[in-house]
């Protein structure tokens, strides 16, 4: 992606970028983070995004990033990257608890293929699954079946597809399944719009939830979420910094000298941004 930007309004930024062009030869020391005394305590929550507070861009395509926030007690914080960004971030990451606590863990989600991650589940689900395959995977599980005004609870025994003839040349396929109740009675049902099957085991319900989460995460294949756990008590400031690839700035300048004596010269500039990182 290439954009041509009139640089006169951006003159101050371009001059700053030129001054920082020596970064490739010598990496500057990150500035010492200062706690924000006026920041209000963040409410405790399971996970929250760690906001960006400072960015320094260099002409050679490298950027220095600082994130900071205020936490209360033990709290999880997260930052989203692409796979390419995360590889650079992990090489330069600094995470500091500026209070009496500590950053106890840093972790990120897997990029293993979906079929490999599905193998870690107890239920033999694939990427694509039908109603018959779903019920077949639950064989032996305790379920509750509702069909109209009838309710039955037991263990799922079998699932099968049956072709039924409705007329001479008219056939339909139906799914039939059986459960065995606690009294040892086998009951048969046909899966249809008026029949519901509920898993009566908490562990298997959670397993189905994990499966659906994995399927949902596959839509964002190149999103890597890095999570940090700040462990401690009371209100504290958390500081995180790293270096990552950024768009490259290319600047061009010219000075126009006026014909009238005593008039001020005009400095013009252009900047082209080469964004190759999406």
N, C-alpha and C positions, 0 to 999 in steps of 0.2 A: 504494500500500500504506500503510495507516494502523495504527499501534499505539498504544494507550494504556498508558503506563508509570507505575506508582506511583513518584513521584520522591523519596520520603524516602531510600531507599538510594542514589539518584543525586544527592543534594543538592549534593555538592561539584562534580560534573560540571556541573550546571545553572548554578550560580553562576559557574563558569569560563566557560561559554558566554555568559552575560549580560555578563560583563566584556569579552568579545571582540566584542560586537555592533557596535562602532564600526569594524569592519574595512572596511565598504563605503565609509566616508569616507576612510580612510587606510590603505594597505597597510603592514603592519609589515615591518621589515627582517628577512629570514630570519636566524636565529641562526648564528653562525660555527660550521661543522662542526669537531668535534674528532676526531682519529684515535683509534681504539681500540687502545691499546698491548697489551692482553691478548688481542686477537683472534688466533686461529691462522691461518696462511696458508691460503688456499683452494687446493685442488688445481687445476691447470691443466686446462681442459676446453674443448670446442668452444664451448659456450654454456651459461649458467646464469642462473637467475632472480636479479634484483637485489632483495634483501629490503627490506621497509619497516621503518624504524627509528623514525620519529616522525610523528605525525599531529596537526594542529591543526584542529579543526572550528569554524566560525563560524556564528552564527545566521542569517545571510543566505544560506545555501546554498553557501558556498565553503569549500574545505578546502585546507590547506597540507600537502604530503607531502614527506618526506625518505626517500631510500633510501641505504644505505651497505653496503659490503662490502670485504673485503680480497682482492686479486688477486695473482697471481704471474706475471710475464712479460707476454706479450700474451694478452689474454683477451676473449671476447665475453660481454656481459651483456644480458639482455632483461627487458622489462616489458610486460605485456599490458594493453590498453585497449579500450574501445569506440570507434567512430568519433567520436562526440560528445566523449568525453573527450580523445581524441588532439588534436582541434582546439584545445582549451584548453591542453593540456600544451605543445604546440609554441610557444605564445605566451609561456610563462613558464619554459621549461626552463633549468635551470642544471646543467651536468655538469662536474665538476672531478676531475682526478687529483691527489691530495694528496701524491704522491711526486715522483720524477724523471721520470715518464712523462707521457702526455697522452691525452686522449680524441680519437682520430683520426677517428672517423666516427660519425654517428647516422643510422639508416635505419629504414624501416618497410615492411611488406608492402603490396602494391597492393590497391585495392578495385575495380579495373576489373572489368566483368562477365566471367564465366567464359569465354564464347565469344570475347571479345576477347583474353584471356590465352592461350587455346588456339591462336590464330593465330600466336603467336610460336614454336610448335613446328615442327620440320621435317616431322613426320608429320601428315597431314591427318586428325586424329582429332576427332570431335565429342563433345558431352557424353554421348550415348548411342552405344554402339558394339557391333556384333555380331561374331561370329567371322569371318564373311565380310568385313565391312568392315575388321576388324583385319588379316587376311591381305592384302586388296587394297591397303591402305595400305603394306604391306611389299614390294610388287612391286619386283623388282630387287635386293633385299637378299640377302645371303648367309645361308642358314639350314641347320640340320641337322634332318633328319626321321628319326624312329624309328617304325617300324611293326612290332610284334612283334619278331622277330629281325633285321629288315632295317634298315640305317642308310644314309642317303644325305645327301651334302652338296653344295650347289650354290646357284644363284641362283633366287629365286622368279620363275617366268615368268607364270603366270596362275592366276586363281581364278574358279570359276563354280559356279552352282547347277544341279543336274540333277534332273529329276523322273523317277523310275524306277517302272515298273509291276511290282508283285510278283504280282498276280493280276488277274482281270477288273475288279474295282471297287476295287482296293487300290493306292494309289500312295504313294510316299515321296519326300521331297526330301533329297538328299545334296549335300554340298559337295565338289567335286573341285578339286584344285590340282596344278600341275605345277612341277617344278624342272628346271633345266639344270645338269648336273654340270660339273666342270672339264674332263672329257673330251668335252664337247659332247653327252652323252646326255640325252635328256628322259625323266624318270620321272614317273609319275602316281600320286597318292595320293588316298584319300578320308578326309576329316576325321571322326574318330570317337573313341570312348573309348580305343581302343588305339593311337592315333596322337598323337605329340607333335611340336611344331615349336619349335625353339630358335633364336633370333637369334644368329648367329655374328659379329656386328659390335658392338664395345664401344660405339661412339657411339650406335648405334640402341637398344641396351639401356638406356643412360643416358637417352635421349630418352623411352622408354616409362616409365621411373621418374619423370621429371619430369611426364609426363602424369598418372600415377596420383597424384602429390603434389598437383597442381592440383585433381583431382577430389576428393581427400580434404579439401582445405582449403575447398572450397565448402560443406561442412556447417556450418562456423563462419563465416558470412558477415560477422558484425559484430565479429569479434575482430581487433584490429590489434596486431601485435607490434612494439614499438620495440626495436631492437637497437643497442647501443653497443659500440664496440671500444676497449678500453683498451690502448694501445701503450706498451711500456716493458720494463724488466728489474727483477728483484728483487721484493720484497714491498712493496705499496703499498695505500693506502686510496682507494676511489672514492666520491665523494659526488654524488648527484643530487637535485635538488629541483624542484618545480613546483606549480602551483595548478590545482585541478580542481573541478568541480561535485560537491556532496555533498548528502545529505538535509537538509531544513530542520527545525530544532528550534523548537517553539513551547512556551513555558513559562508556567505559571500558579501563583501562590503565595497562601497565606493564613496568617495568624498567629492562633492560638487562645490567648487569655489565660485563665488558670485563675481559678476563684472563690476558692480558698484563698490568703490572703496569703503571700508569700514563695515560692510555687511557680513553677517556670520555665514560660515560655510555650512553645507547640509551633508550630514552623514546618512547614507542609505544602506540597508542591509536586507538580505534574503536568507531564509533558512529552509532547507529541504529535509524532511524527516523520513528516514527509511525504516519502516516498521516491519521487521521480518519475524516477530515473535507472536503474531496473532493478537 
